[in-house]
């Protein structure tokens, strides 16, 4: 079961903005625990090539190490917005990605720095193939 991340109603239409599908099932997340990963200062990015032409899918996770429910939800909100801004441009179709939040970092790092980290992490993952 997947959910589509839609853009907000007030945003202007952009040709490079594609709809991102969300990973929801435990099976998909477990598959990505054995996949490639890149560690950055603000998060961990895991990637798995499904070898098909389906749209890319994105999942988000923050463990209790990130903090209480308020801190985890804030970190996941930031990761979702990060995915909306970077994956339509730099992500590859046919891939699954999971963004894992880090304790005391994901919720407070500047958003522009996180965008640069995600673009760098995606480049590292795609050049390893």
Long-range contacts (C-beta under 8 A, 24 or more apart in sequence): 1-25, 2-57, 5-58, 5-80, 5-83, 5-84, 7-84, 14-88, 16-88, 16-89, 17-88, 18-55, 18-88, 19-55, 20-55, 20-56, 20-57, 20-58, 20-83, 20-84, 20-87, 20-88, 21-55, 21-56, 21-57, 21-58, 22-57, 22-58, 22-59, 23-57, 23-58, 23-59, 23-96, 23-98, 24-59, 28-57, 28-59, 28-96, 29-59, 29-61, 29-98, 31-96, 32-59, 32-96, 32-97, 32-98, 35-96, 36-125, 36-128, 38-121, 38-124, 38-125, 40-117, 40-118, 40-120, 40-121, 41-102, 41-105, 41-109, 41-117, 42-102, 42-105, 42-106, 42-109, 42-113, 42-114, 42-117, 43-79, 43-99, 43-100, 43-101, 43-102, 43-105, 43-106, 43-114, 43-117, 43-118, 44-99, 44-100, 44-102, 45-97, 45-98, 45-99, 45-100, 45-118, 45-121, 45-122, 45-125, 46-97, 46-98, 46-100, 47-95, 47-96, 47-97, 47-98, 47-125, 48-95, 48-96, 49-92, 49-94, 49-95, 49-129, 50-94, 50-95, 50-96, 51-94, 52-94, 53-93, 53-94, 54-93, 54-94, 55-93, 56-87, 56-91, 56-92, 56-93, 56-94, 56-95, 56-96, 56-97, 57-95, 57-96, 57-97, 58-83, 58-87, 58-91, 58-96, 58-97, 58-98, 58-99, 59-96, 59-97, 59-98, 59-99, 60-98, 60-99, 60-101, 61-98, 61-99, 61-100, 61-101, 62-100, 62-101, 62-106, 63-101, 65-103, 66-101, 66-102, 66-103, 66-104, 66-106, 66-107, 67-103, 67-104, 67-107, 71-107, 72-101, 74-107, 75-101, 75-106, 75-107, 76-101, 78-106, 78-107, 78-111, 78-114, 79-106, 81-111, 82-111, 82-114, 82-115, 82-118, 85-115, 86-115, 86-118, 86-119, 86-122, 90-118, 90-119, 90-122, 90-123, 91-122, 92-126
